Amino acid sequence: MYVKRYIIMLAIVVYLVSLFECCVSRLSEAKSRALDNLGRVHARIGNFQKAIDVYVCCYSSAFIVCLSVYLLTAKTLV
């Protein structure tokens, strides 16, 4: 149980770091892949609202605002 939770938290952190690097280097294809991975992790653990928020953020024109709201509302990773 704890190992699975640790792996999920680690995956979320890795995808968020990947997403940040993509935003800094302006790689749109990699940004899309990072957001897709992040949404899949949230969907896999049953956090469907967070997964929907990630997918909406992926296709939003105000991506940076959307990402900052996502990070501010994430009280816990899992």
C-alpha positions in Angstrom: 0.0 0.0 0.0 2.7 2.5 1.0 5.0 1.5 -1.8 2.3 2.0 -4.4 1.4 5.4 -2.9 5.1 6.4 -2.9 5.5 5.4 -6.6 2.4 7.4 -7.6 3.6 10.5 -5.7 7.0 10.1 -7.4 5.4 9.8 -10.8 3.4 13.0 -10.2 6.5 14.9 -9.2 8.5 13.6 -12.2 5.8 14.6 -14.6 5.4 18.0 -13.0 9.2 18.5 -13.3 9.0 17.4 -16.9 6.1 19.7 -17.6 8.1 22.6 -16.1 11.1 21.9 -18.2 8.9 21.8 -21.3 7.4 25.1 -20.5 10.8 26.7 -20.0 12.2 25.3 -23.3 8.8 25.9 -25.1 8.5 22.3 -26.4 4.8 22.0 -27.2 4.9 18.3 -28.1 6.7 17.4 -24.9 4.4 19.6 -22.9 1.4 17.7 -24.3 3.0 14.4 -23.4 3.8 15.5 -19.9 0.2 16.7 -19.3 -1.2 13.5 -20.7 1.0 11.5 -18.4 -0.1 13.6 -15.4 -3.7 13.2 -16.3 -3.3 9.4 -16.6 -1.8 9.2 -13.2 -4.6 11.1 -11.6 -7.2 9.0 -13.5 -5.5 5.7 -12.5 -5.7 6.6 -8.8 -9.4 7.6 -9.1 -8.9 11.3 -8.8 -11.0 12.0 -11.9 -11.7 15.7 -11.2 -8.0 16.4 -11.1 -7.5 14.4 -14.3 -10.2 16.4 -16.0 -8.5 19.7 -14.8 -5.2 18.5 -16.3 -6.8 17.7 -19.6 -8.6 21.0 -19.7 -5.4 22.7 -18.9 -3.7 20.9 -21.7 -6.0 22.5 -24.3 -6.4 25.9 -22.7 -4.9 29.0 -24.2 -4.1 30.3 -20.8 -1.8 27.4 -20.0 0.5 29.1 -17.4 -2.5 30.5 -15.4 -4.2 27.1 -15.5 -1.0 25.3 -14.4 -0.4 27.7 -11.5 -4.1 27.2 -10.3 -3.5 23.4 -10.5 -0.4 23.7 -8.4 -2.0 26.0 -5.9 -5.0 23.8 -5.4 -3.0 20.7 -5.0 -3.0 20.4 -1.2 -1.7 16.9 -1.4 -0.2 15.0 -4.4 -2.4 12.0 -4.0 
